[in-house]
Amino acid sequence: KFKTGACEMKLDLSELKVDELNIETGASSTEVDLPARAGFTRVKAASGAAALKLRVPQNVAARIRVDSGLSGIQVDSRRFPRHNHGYESPHYESAENRVDISVESGVGAVDIH
């Protein structure tokens, strides 16, 4: 769990086994490289006036839901096509490595690729 205020944070979790990641951040810039071989990882992120960038490794499937106020949302829809109320990789349910991402954002930018 990471709870930060005004800061610039860069996390490289690509080689770690992370089951759950919680990020709460205020006026900040946050970049996270998600795990590449963790099996299943749940990510919950809440940001205020912030820039949040999540990088999903190429071999990892993702299910993404974003609830935003005045945020600019960018999701790589080629990898994660629109699905129901969010985005989802093809064959998400059967993927060996997958991440479930839930983002709540106020004012700022969210970039998931």
Secondary structure, DSSP 8 states (H G I E B T S, - for coil): -EEESSEEEEEE-TTS--SEEEEEESSEEEEEE--SS-SEEEEEEEESSEEEEEE--TT-EEEEEEEESS-EEEE-TTTS-EETTEEE-TTGGG-SSEEEEEEEESSEEEEE-
